[in-house]
Amino acid sequence: MNDQTILRIQIKVIPGATRTGIEWYGDKLKIKVNVAPEKGRANAAVIALLAEKLGLPPSAVTIVSGHTSALKTVELKGPGLAELKLAIAAKSV
């Protein structure tokens, strides 16, 4: 039996930013990536950044809706909400 937590959160993506980073934006995460939103590059950068900051493999991060929008829903396999908040607070840039 799999006891892994699956968490869905909403994110706001800022592509083409001068610096990458993750911070809370109300009840959503605001994620800045320094690549343009062309051919899925910004989505790939969001997945890589979230995985790196949370210590997850990229396969544990999936964009489930909003692929062509700044507002997206992301599914994380592993951390619960409390762990996510702690990880983001500790590693905010």
C-alpha positions, -999 to +999 in steps of 0.1 A: +000+000+000+013+035-009+013+059+020+026+088-001+007+121+003-006+137-029-011+174-025-027+198-051-018+234-049-025+265-071+005+284-084+010+317-102+039+316-126+059+346-136+080+336-167+109+356-180+118+369-145+153+382-139+157+358-109+141+325-101+123+320-068+093+307-049+072+326-024+037+325-009+012+347-027-019+345-004-029+308-005-010+301-037+027+299-045+042+325-068+070+309-088+094+331-109+114+314-137+139+330-160+127+314-192+101+324-217+067+307-219+075+290-252+071+254-261+066+243-225+100+257-213+085+277-185+064+247-173+095+225-173+114+252-154+086+254-128+087+216-123+125+216-120+125+245-095+097+230-073+114+196-073+148+211-064+135+234-036+113+206-021+139+179-024+117+158-047+124+140-079+110+159-109+086+129-115+069+138-082+058+172-096+030+174-122+012+203-137-024+190-138-042+221-152-034+255-166-006+244-190-009+276-211-020+299-182-001+318-156-024+302-130-018+265-127-027+236-105+003+214-095+002+180-079+030+171-055+037+135-045+054+134-011+050+164+012+019+174+031+009+210+033+027+216+066+060+202+051+055+223+020+050+255+040+081+247+061+102+239+030+092+271+011+097+293+042+132+278+048+143+280+012+126+312+001+147+332-023 
